[in-house]
Amino acid sequence: MLVANELVTNAVAHAQTDLWLRLELRGDRLFVAVRDGSPRLLRQVLPDPDAESGRGLWLVEQLARSWGVRPHRDGGKVVWCTLNL
């Protein structure tokens, strides 16, 4: 729930477009993806320990087996991750 919340919150706060959340069970892994309409690709940065925000992708990286971001063929991007169950 935390990882999906972080990905959705990033899309709401930064892309400010419609978004789509996809959850897919693949064997013993959960695939989570959020597509938004912004073409700006994200990158993880080290969080500022004194900042009140800015830890979303860092949390995703810490909790997920893998994660990434890619352009979507219809525009925008998809930020995804996989979690071990």
Phi, psi and omega in degrees: 000319181298315182295314178299318179299317180297317180294319178293316180300318177300316181295317180296313186287322189257319182279321181053045178229176169301154177219162179229131176254132178234128175241130182219126177275124180233090182065240180262021179232148174252126178261126179238129179219141175234124177254135174228176185268002181272132178282351183291115180281138182272158171218149181279134175238155178292132182289144174283121183298339181266352183280151178275347180216183177099016182250005187303302182290331175297316177298316178301314180298322181290325186265334186271154173291319176205161177203164178187180178219140180213152175294148175263143184298334180263012181106160182076204183213167174235126172253127189226162171204161174239142180237138171285140177263000000 
